[in-house]
């Protein structure tokens, strides 16, 4: 399993100046290479052909061999990601303004965008808690770093691959790639069904409820502030909008990490697997009122599922995805199983119209997810029929 660990650098003023000059120089060079790529290849930049055009110029400008290679690779990767976004429809249809704008000009690079380092440009001294790093002003040695005991242990045992130099909010970080071996998943004694939603981020079949009301209030407050800033239409307002967007994303990510950690911890402690609803394409299947569309489309359903999956994988907890249709409208009693929209008279309540079973709607949905996982697991592990 590939993971990343974020290590905070503690450079001296002279070292920080060298790092800042390096980021500025490599991103300016990447912007020039991007312009060449767009002029000669459009959006289909080839690393081999682009190297023929730009490698010599980059070397003449004082960049090392590896730095020049990484600049060219960053540009090619950026155009590859743009083509993938266009193919998937994330930039809209062929006539959308966003897609036309992206296709009409070269990809730009922010002056402080992250830059890639491999082991030829960056060396770690874990025991001394220092790094030696290439800069445009030469090799800078003994740059101090800090991190938690767990981060440093993982860095020493599992670091493998490239690291990114990141400058954010006045601080320097190295984001290192780890190759952590996967533990063998255990045989689950049972399953925990998890229902994901807006009001309740995650509700399990055990009745544990991880509410999303505080996050919802936070996002509504941020939306009001965002509307006020958008109305000003000034440069400083646009800068504040970007800063607020990053802060809101970090907050939602923190809440999802915390929720996923709790769910996985219960599953690992009780020897059970985790069953999730397959919510692929939910935004296309669900019809919501106009005033709630932004609320639904901006909700991090997928992120929470990804966090649960990767945390479970690290703990050896099996994860199973099941069909999400009608989980909150189906009676969980095995001999009943009645499905009807009327079984859910309001958002929070489930009441079966046939047998009278009642309970919290999200808990009932979690129980149905668990029951479907039980059936799916039995079917998957069914022995092959004997040959005739």
Phi, psi and omega in degrees: 000132177269127176231169174233150176232133183262118182250129181273129176272149178236068184283155171287166179305321179293318178294320179297322178296320178294319178295318180296316178297325180293312179300316180298317183292316183290328179284326173295319177295320178297322178295320178294317178297322178297320178296319177295316180299316181294322181294320186266328188236357186067230179269000184252064180288133177255130182297320182294313181290323180292327177296322178298325184277327193243342187298313182298320179295319179296319179295322180293335179277000175103004178278141175293168183300313181292321179298318178297317179298318182293324179297314179296318180296321178300318180295314180297317178297323179296318179289326175297317178295322179295317178297321178296320177296323178292315181297322182280351179087009182291340179259012178091186181283179183302333183259004183290147182297320183295317180290318179298321179295319181293326183276349188264355183210161179294156175290134178261163179229128179295148180301332182250022179294152183295150178236150186269139174231138171250187186289348176278335181258347186216129176233141184255136169245089189296315182297322180275351183056048176223160174230154172246124191226140177287139173224169180294342179261013181109178181289126177256120184254161175055047171276117185287150174220165180219162180181171179289165180299322180293319179298315181294324178294314178297320181298319181289325187269325193237002183296130180200120179115200187273165176230149180251131173272121187235136173243118185215127176054041177078008181236154181252138180223152166244122179259104187263144179272135179243144174246095185262128179294142180279130172289155179288125179297141179274164176281116186289137174286332178195192183229149170254117177276134182239121175256125179259144181203187182269306179294314175248115183302314180210130176234127184263166178292345175280350182097001177289131186238119177255097190286149178249012183297319180295319177295322179296316177297319179299316181292324177293320177296319178294325178295321177295316178297322180296319179296321178296318180290321179297328180291336182285327175058034179253166180295316179296326178295320178294322177295319177294324178298317179296319180295318179293323179297317178295321180295318180296319179296319179296322180295314179297321179297319179298316180297318180293321176300314182296317180295314181298321180298319180292317181297315182292323180298318178295317181296317181293322182291328184260001177070030180247158174271173181244128178251127180242152172285140173278102184262022179299128178074019184295327182291334176276338183270333188263134175255124182233159177300156184303320184288351180249003184294315179297324180297318181286315185292334180268003184278135187276058178300309185298320181298317179298317178298320178295321179294317178299318183295315185284327177292322177294321179297322179293331181265358182076020180271124179291144179235136182228135176257136182234168180297133184265356186292128171063025179294331181266001180241003183256134176289128183281352179292124187304319184278356179254282177066023182293134180244121178196145176297329180291346176295344182239086185295333174212181188296326188263350191240138170243133177214111183292129181284345182264306186257348178087001178299137183223155178174179176297134187298320182290325177293319178299319178298319177297321178295319178295322176297317178298315181298321178292325177294320177301314181295318181295321181294319177297319182292318181295322184268010179292132181295151178294143179294144180294141179295144179271000000 
